[in-house]
């Protein structure tokens, strides 16, 4: 259902069919007679396709179909012998493609697509779809780099397509309780936020795996899997999961779970672009106690500090810290020592710290939001500790589908929790941490002929113009180079 579908006279498709039927005096058979209770007429169905049909892509297109209410006509994946078989079984009538460009060009009847590929394909695939006026649902992170996020945000507006990023926690009803506590000034002026994760849970911090061209599975289209990344021979231990720790394809722990965790303070405090970024990273040491240097990949752990200007919801400047690799902040005194901070076992979480207390919370795929309020006077408030009765993934995909059917600018569209108008700036903030990490790894030869790190400083960020203002070399990480045919 394109947004909007118009006939030559400017009528919507639905209006045209209705008026034509009345004008010709056709007898309209009630829908319940044609298809039974719950039947959705084909003219009322959203025509869907999946780009990336395995792994998270399988659940994304399944939930977007709303239990078969909408029509899935095509699936695109580079390896249908893997987890994408689940989607083939769920939608046996869907046509199969390896190349999303071919699918979109050959099937113009597609209204909307879910994009659930490795991070490096999010931007190229979303751009290609939006250029053809398709609504898009894109897994987190919305894009692989900051420049892509800005471009897609602006393109969604100009193309008037309905968008949603797949950080489903943004639709969690319990998030409203966190927002209420902040709006009611329960913890007073907020100056600090701490965010942490136990990610990575994949190999990261070591040397890039060795190529083994003869080992490529027959069903895998390696060239299309590489997409915009540089052409290299087939390399095991990248597809289908471990690509996350390599910059050509993934965005590390920040890209994996940062869009869930950082979303909570970014949303509830109404934050904008950060003003600066600073980081340090953990080192992996080899023989002779010399650190291994692998700038092509994410480090095993990192600690990042971002600063934000005050906003109407945050009356003072905010310092946000992020730590990954299992490093978490100290237990605040006002939270009982035996209670978790953030989520279960304190493995992932967010602390929003104010002058009168702390909000402790978490969101990821395996645990509920569990908001907790601790005040300096000993008062505590707790959100529901169960999500029993909640819709799967909080209806995040269904709400996007209904907004697609209602159209760009509709109340359904305006009510989405992660349309690109919000998800774009938030993704830029998440990826700002990766820009700091990659800059931290920059080296050059000094006057004595030795390689030295030269970029280990606070990076000053001009968010409106997407530029580091005090280290030109860092700006190479705002975007990326693309292989021909996959440009953004």
Secondary structure by P-SEA (a helix, b strand, c coil): ccccccccccccaaaaaaaaaaaaccccccccccccccccccccccccccccccaaaaaaaaaaaccccccccccccccccccaaaaaaacccbbbbccaaaaaaacccccbbbbbccccaaaaaaaaaaaabbbbbbcccccccaaaaaaaaaaaaaabbbbbcccccccccaaaaaaaaaaacccccccbbbbcccccccccccccccccccccccccccccccccccccccccccccccccccccccccccccccccccccccccccccccccccbbbbbbbccccbbbbccccccccbbbbbbbccccccccbbbbbbbcccccccccccccccccccccccccccccccccbbbbcccccccccbbbbbccccbbbbccccccccccccaaaaaaaaaaaaccccccccccccccccaaaaaaaaaaaaaaaaaaabbbbccccccccccccbbbbcccccccccccccccccbbbbcccccc
